Amino acid sequence: MTERFEPAYLSLLRSGELAARVRRAFEHMKHCDLCANYCRVNRLQGIRGARCRSGRRAAVHSYGPHHGEERPLVGLHGSGTIFFSRCNLGCVFCQNWDISQQDRGRELSAAELATLMLELQAAGCHNINLVSPSHVVAPVLAALSLAARRGLRLPLVYNSGGYDSPEALALLDGVIDIYMPDMKYADSAVAQRFSKVTDYAEVNQAAVREMHRQVGDLQLDERGLAQRGLLIRHLVLPENLAGTDRVVTFIAEQLSRNTYLNLMDQYRPCYRADRYPPLDRRLSRAEYVLALQWAAAAGLERLDHY
């Protein structure tokens, strides 16, 4: 892309639609359906979600320029990551379990969260990277509306575990520039054992289809930086527990062979993984090579790994 980039949310800001999305998002929180757990509790009255343990405000664990993300996000100055506390999944092998499974971090107002976004822009970051945002869609939209009015002009990255509801994605349509979901599993029975949700594969595939419909394949500027589109992460697990062969086939056949896929090989036992063999061991080199072969056989053209 050589034309001057403008993030998607600015059009909604000018039309007044972004403010309307904020209002609708908080209405959803009265019977919360803003992730696929569908707790239906009234988070505006202080009732916390059964899985995410979150109320009206978003809790932030940490934020700052991050140089360990995918190359199209990092560039020279880093991806402006905001790590939200808690999660809407319960993965037994979570590598960030201290953030996702413990109540660490500080709950922020919309104005405070908007200030973080603007600080990351001032630091030279190339994007605002919302890490684990599925359970905080409403406060994120409220903060974005304030930040955009105060001069935020960076692409917005929605970096989720992939367990996202259609209700939330409808609110994000035209807001998010770059979707970066996980595709953790091809089989919901496996997901139930290891991530504690019953319908992950079905929800995840529907969500990723919708994300692709909204933003299409990943587009890069002349510097190789992501501007808009879909970037998928898939962590290869021991003994193909993640169903990598089926995941790459789905991506190639149901989305696009031009989908940008980070096929990750860094699995290591974390959190409670020692209780769940074979997750109690690292991924072998042979298992990862086989995963690469499956991706190549599926015809994926933009395969990366870090």
C-alpha positions in Angstrom: 0.0 0.0 0.0 1.5 3.3 -1.0 -1.4 5.7 -0.4 -1.6 7.5 2.9 -3.0 5.2 5.6 -6.0 6.2 7.7 -7.2 3.8 10.4 -10.7 2.4 9.9 -12.2 3.9 13.0 -11.7 7.5 11.9 -14.5 7.2 9.4 -16.8 6.0 12.1 -15.6 8.8 14.4 -16.5 11.5 11.8 -19.9 10.0 11.2 -20.8 9.6 14.8 -21.1 5.9 14.5 -18.2 5.2 16.8 -20.0 6.9 19.7 -23.1 4.9 18.8 -21.0 1.7 18.9 -19.8 2.6 22.4 -23.4 3.0 23.6 -24.5 -0.3 22.1 -21.5 -2.1 23.5 -22.4 -1.0 27.1 -26.0 -2.1 26.4 -24.6 -5.5 25.6 -22.9 -5.6 29.0 -26.2 -5.5 30.8 -26.7 -9.2 29.7 -23.2 -9.8 28.6 -22.7 -11.6 25.3 -19.5 -9.9 24.3 -17.5 -13.1 24.2 -18.6 -16.6 23.3 -19.0 -17.7 26.9 -22.3 -15.9 27.0 -22.4 -15.4 30.7 -25.4 -13.0 30.3 -24.6 -11.2 33.6 -25.1 -7.5 34.1 -21.5 -6.3 34.3 -22.7 -2.7 34.6 -24.0 -3.6 38.1 -20.6 -5.0 39.1 -21.4 -8.7 38.4 -18.3 -10.2 37.0 -18.2 -12.7 34.1 -17.9 -16.3 35.1 -14.8 -16.9 33.1 -13.2 -13.5 32.6 -13.9 -12.3 36.2 -14.3 -8.8 34.7 -16.9 -6.0 35.4 -17.5 -2.7 33.8 -13.8 -1.6 33.5 -10.8 -3.1 31.7 -7.9 -4.1 33.8 -4.4 -3.6 32.3 -1.5 -5.7 33.4 1.2 -3.8 31.4 1.8 -1.8 28.3 4.6 -0.6 26.1 6.5 -1.0 22.8 6.9 -4.8 22.1 9.6 -6.1 19.7 8.7 -9.8 20.1 5.6 -9.8 17.9 5.3 -10.7 14.2 7.6 -8.7 11.9 4.7 -6.8 10.1 3.7 -5.4 13.5 7.1 -4.6 15.0 9.0 -2.6 12.4 11.7 -0.4 13.9 9.9 1.0 16.9 7.8 -1.9 18.1 4.1 -2.8 18.4 2.3 -0.7 21.0 0.9 -3.6 23.2 -1.6 -3.3 25.9 -1.8 -6.5 27.9 -5.3 -6.8 29.4 -5.6 -8.8 32.7 -7.7 -12.0 32.8 -9.0 -14.0 29.8 -12.2 -15.6 28.5 -10.4 -19.0 28.1 -8.8 -21.3 30.7 -5.9 -22.8 28.9 -4.0 -25.2 31.1 -0.7 -24.5 29.3 -1.0 -20.7 29.1 2.4 -19.1 28.8 1.1 -15.8 30.2 -0.9 -17.5 33.0 0.2 -14.9 35.5 -1.7 -12.3 33.4 -4.6 -14.4 32.2 -5.5 -16.5 35.2 -4.6 -14.2 38.1 -6.2 -11.0 39.1 -3.2 -8.8 38.6 -3.3 -5.4 36.9 -5.1 -2.2 37.5 -8.7 -1.3 36.4 -8.7 1.8 34.3 -11.3 4.4 33.3 -11.9 4.9 29.6 -9.9 8.2 29.8 -6.9 6.4 31.4 -7.0 3.7 28.8 -7.1 6.3 26.0 -4.1 8.0 27.5 -2.1 4.7 27.3 -3.0 4.5 23.6 -1.7 8.0 23.0 1.5 7.4 25.0 2.2 4.4 22.8 1.7 6.5 19.7 4.0 9.2 21.1 6.6 6.6 21.7 6.7 5.8 18.0 4.9 2.5 18.0 3.5 1.4 14.7 0.1 0.2 16.0 -2.0 -0.3 19.1 -2.0 -4.0 19.9 -4.9 -5.0 22.1 -3.8 -8.3 23.8 -6.6 -10.6 25.0 -9.3 -8.0 24.5 -12.3 -10.3 24.0 -13.8 -9.7 27.4 -13.2 -5.9 27.4 -14.7 -4.9 24.0 -17.0 -2.2 25.5 -14.3 -0.3 27.6 -11.9 -0.6 24.7 -14.4 1.1 22.3 -15.0 3.8 24.9 -11.3 4.5 25.2 -10.8 4.4 21.5 -13.5 7.0 20.9 -11.7 9.3 23.3 -8.3 8.6 22.0 -9.3 9.2 18.4 -10.8 12.5 19.2 -7.5 13.4 20.9 -5.4 12.5 17.9 -4.9 8.7 17.8 -4.0 7.7 14.2 -2.5 4.2 14.5 -3.8 0.9 13.1 -5.7 -1.0 15.7 -4.8 -4.7 16.3 -7.3 -7.1 17.8 -5.0 -9.8 19.3 -7.4 -12.5 20.7 -7.6 -16.1 21.6 -10.1 -16.5 18.9 -13.1 -17.3 21.1 -15.1 -14.2 20.0 -18.8 -13.8 19.7 -20.6 -12.5 16.6 -22.2 -9.8 18.7 -18.7 -8.4 19.6 -17.4 -8.7 16.0 -20.5 -6.8 14.7 -19.5 -3.9 17.1 -15.9 -4.1 15.8 -16.8 -4.1 12.1 -15.2 -1.0 10.6 -13.3 -0.3 13.9 -10.5 -2.9 13.8 -7.8 -2.6 11.1 -5.8 -5.8 11.9 -7.3 -9.0 13.4 -4.8 -11.4 14.9 -6.7 -14.3 16.4 -5.4 -17.6 17.5 -6.7 -20.8 15.9 -5.9 -23.0 18.9 -7.7 -26.3 18.0 -9.5 -28.0 15.2 -11.5 -30.2 17.7 -13.8 -28.8 20.4 -13.5 -31.9 22.5 -9.7 -31.3 22.8 -10.4 -27.6 23.5 -12.8 -28.5 26.3 -10.1 -30.6 28.0 -7.3 -28.1 27.6 -9.0 -24.6 27.5 -12.2 -25.3 29.4 -14.8 -24.2 26.7 -17.1 -26.6 25.0 -17.4 -25.2 21.5 -14.1 -23.6 20.6 -13.6 -25.0 17.1 -17.0 -24.0 15.9 -16.9 -20.6 17.5 -13.4 -20.0 16.3 -13.9 -20.9 12.7 -17.0 -18.7 12.5 -15.2 -15.8 14.1 -12.2 -16.1 11.8 -14.4 -16.2 8.8 -16.1 -13.0 9.9 -12.8 -11.3 10.7 -11.6 -12.2 7.1 -14.8 -10.9 5.7 -14.3 -7.6 7.4 -10.6 -6.9 6.7 -9.5 -9.4 4.0 -5.9 -10.7 3.6 -3.1 -8.9 5.3 -1.9 -5.7 3.5 1.6 -4.3 4.1 3.0 -0.8 3.3 6.3 -0.2 1.5 8.1 -0.7 4.8 6.6 -4.1 5.3 4.3 -2.9 8.1 0.8 -4.2 8.5 -1.9 -1.8 7.7 -5.1 -3.9 7.4 -6.1 -7.5 7.2 -6.1 -10.8 9.0 -3.0 -12.4 10.6 -3.6 -15.9 12.2 -1.5 -17.5 14.9 -1.5 -21.3 15.4 0.6 -22.9 18.2 1.6 -26.5 17.2 1.1 -28.9 20.2 2.7 -32.2 20.9 1.2 -35.3 19.2 -0.9 -32.9 17.0 -3.3 -32.2 19.8 -4.1 -28.8 18.1 -5.2 -30.6 14.9 -2.7 -28.5 12.8 -3.4 -30.5 9.7 -7.1 -29.6 9.8 -6.4 -26.0 10.8 -4.2 -25.3 7.8 -6.7 -27.0 5.5 -9.5 -24.8 6.9 -7.4 -21.7 6.4 -6.5 -22.6 2.8 -10.0 -23.8 1.7 -12.3 -21.6 3.8 -10.4 -18.3 3.9 -7.6 -17.7 1.5 -4.3 -19.3 0.5 -2.9 -15.8 0.9 -3.7 -15.7 4.6 -0.8 -14.7 6.7 -0.2 -17.6 9.2 2.4 -17.6 12.0 2.9 -21.3 12.6 4.4 -21.2 16.1 6.9 -23.8 17.3 7.6 -22.4 20.8 5.4 -24.7 22.8 6.8 -25.5 26.2 5.1 -26.8 29.4 3.7 -23.9 31.5 1.1 -23.3 34.2 -0.6 -26.7 34.8 0.6 -28.5 31.7 2.5 -31.0 33.7 -0.8 -32.5 34.7 -1.9 -33.1 31.1 0.5 -35.5 29.2 1.7 -35.1 26.5 1.6 -31.4 27.2 4.2 -32.0 29.9 6.9 -32.0 27.3 8.2 -29.6 24.6 7.3 -29.9 21.0 9.8 -32.0 19.0 11.6 -30.8 15.9 10.1 -33.7 13.9 6.6 -32.7 15.0 7.1 -29.1 13.9 8.6 -30.1 10.5 5.5 -32.2 9.9 3.3 -29.2 10.7 5.3 -27.2 8.1 4.8 -29.9 5.5 1.0 -29.9 6.2 0.9 -26.1 5.7 2.9 -26.3 2.5 0.7 -29.2 1.2 -2.4 -27.1 1.9 -1.0 -24.4 -0.4 -0.6 -21.6 2.1 1.5 -18.9 0.5 2.4 -16.6 3.4 3.7 -18.9 6.1 5.9 -17.5 8.8 7.3 -18.7 12.1 9.2 -17.0 14.9 
